[in-house]
Amino acid sequence: MTSSPGLRRSGFAGPYRGRLTGVDDVWDLVIVGGGPAGSAAALRAKQLRPAARVLLLDRADFPRDKACGDGVAAHGRDELALLGVPDLIADYRPTRRLEVVSPGGARVRATVVRPNHVVPRTVFDARLVDAARARGVEVRRHRVRALAAHGGHIVVDGNVAARTVVAADGANSTVRRLIGIPASPARHTAIAVRGYADVPADDDVQFIAMQKDGWPAYAWSFPIGDGTANVGFGMLLPRLHATGLPGREVLHGRLAELLPHLPARDLRAHHLPLSPGRPRPGAGRVMLAGDAAGLVNPLTGEGIYYALVSGRLAGEAAVQAAGDPLPAYRHALRKALGRHLRTTDVLARAAQSPGFIDAAIGTAGRRQEVFDLLVDVGLGAGTVPLRLGWAVLGRWILNGVRRG
Ligand SMILES: Cc1cc2nc3c(=O)[nH]c(=O)nc-3n(C[C@H](O)[C@H](O)[C@H](O)COP(=O)(O)OP(=O)(O)OC[C@H]3O[C@@H](n4cnc5c(N)ncnc54)[C@H](O)[C@@H]3O)c2cc1C
């Protein structure tokens, strides 16, 4: 019995020492977690190799709820098309208008180049899992607790053997812990609460209100198109701890304070592992995708698009580079998101100063191309051309001088 060198290096539990009881047969790919990242991996693997044996394990039955703003950016719809499910959310109303108020009160209201959608995760995730099932993926309800390397395989909970594992089990990933990759540090972790509120059925403006106190922090209202909106509030974990107050009191209180006209029900909170710029994509024959890899945009908290991209690339590597998928996955991820992740890392550091965001929003209010660029960086894989970076920097300095 041997464990793969990658797993051993990463501190993985090591070779399986007990007797394997009841291992039925070997799966080409076992995916842990049926959120957008896991379903994308499953869909892509079967799309490229229909004969591949793919097993999707989730601790929950679908449909299941997930604390989220339910915002699916146009970039996410591009991914759905690549996965062969272009019409998955076509029955939901497209939303074109976006309004943002900066911490210092600068306001921009504009039309996005390509519409976003708001789709409750109970619906979105269940549809993705159904699509994977329809493509021949086996879906089982099972909470994964243990992994072991055994021969050339990974054995999950002692009785499921896989050539490759994709860990898409979310922000508190068990698999990531089992392979010895640390969770996001607190400074790279946000926490957010979401609920639902009644709004006029024709409300079609995605609204974001940033808050100076405890910055970075903001509330949102994302109308679904059926007379309800997903509303919520999020902030960095260290800022929450710094208040010294119970988390629930702070999150619920600030949501009510920023959106007093939208009393929310079904409140539910969760952590967001913000991207540190250079994610660790796995170890040995285990690839991390989505929140498990810490792929949440540190500027906006957007994660569905990155979950879909990384899941797709992990599924692709699992079947196209079956012998040694991790290097192929690392390369593909870097190519798809590398520059973008480094850009958002730098911007997130600058954005620690609310004045920088005031300058960015102020500039976006006057120049449509800056607004478009912010949307692309905040919701997709956008990067910042130097010229525009300087424009925002100039305004930031000017604002500082004026205030001085
Ligand atoms: C309040 C809030 C608002 C947000 N708003 C937005 C937004 O508007 N737009 C956006 O793009 N992003 C948003 N995000 C981020 C987004 O929700 C995540 O980035 C996204 O869900 C990541 O998808 P995933 O597939 O990686 O993980 P998840 O969606 O978390 O799925 C993980 C799955 O793994 C399963 N699982 C966990 N542990 C195990 C285990 N041990 N065994 C088996 N299964 C397991 C879970 O049941 C779950 O189904 C928000 C996040 C929060 C908290």
The ligand as a Gaussian input file, in Angstrom:
#p B3LYP/6-31G(d) Opt

LIG

0 1
 C      -24.877000      35.352000       2.546000
 C      -24.109000      35.054000       1.279000
 C      -24.433000      35.723000       0.112000
 C      -23.781000      35.397000      -1.085000
 N      -24.212000      35.991000      -2.233000
 C      -23.690000      35.602000      -3.417000
 C      -24.244000      36.092000      -4.641000
 O      -25.229000      36.838000      -4.674000
 N      -23.672000      35.683000      -5.800000
 C      -22.613000      34.839000      -5.809000
 O      -22.107000      34.523000      -6.897000
 N      -22.102000      34.337000      -4.662000
 C      -22.626000      34.665000      -3.473000
 N      -22.148000      34.110000      -2.321000
 C      -21.082000      33.084000      -2.398000
 C      -21.674000      31.747000      -2.881000
 O      -22.767000      31.401000      -2.092000
 C      -20.607000      30.639000      -2.832000
 O      -19.400000      31.125000      -3.356000
 C      -21.048000      29.404000      -3.616000
 O      -22.156000      28.804000      -3.018000
 C      -19.897000      28.394000      -3.725000
 O      -20.368000      27.217000      -4.322000
 P      -19.706000      25.802000      -3.961000
 O      -20.318000      24.819000      -4.893000
 O      -18.240000      25.927000      -3.903000
 O      -20.145000      25.496000      -2.453000
 P      -21.601000      25.354000      -1.814000
 O      -22.610000      26.028000      -2.632000
 O      -21.457000      25.765000      -0.384000
 O      -21.900000      23.776000      -1.872000
 C      -21.198000      22.883000      -1.045000
 C      -21.994000      21.590000      -0.957000
 O      -21.216000      20.623000      -0.241000
 C      -22.048000      19.883000       0.619000
 N      -21.186000      19.365000       1.690000
 C      -20.525000      20.071000       2.630000
 N      -19.793000      19.238000       3.409000
 C      -19.999000      17.981000       2.944000
 C      -19.499000      16.707000       3.304000
 N      -18.645000      16.541000       4.324000
 N      -19.908000      15.619000       2.606000
 C      -20.772000      15.770000       1.561000
 N      -21.270000      16.960000       1.169000
 C      -20.884000      18.042000       1.848000
 C      -23.094000      20.898000       1.087000
 O      -24.281000      20.239000       1.505000
 C      -23.300000      21.730000      -0.176000
 O      -24.363000      21.222000      -0.962000
 C      -22.762000      34.423000      -1.097000
 C      -22.395000      33.775000       0.087000
 C      -23.071000      34.082000       1.275000
 C      -22.716000      33.343000       2.531000

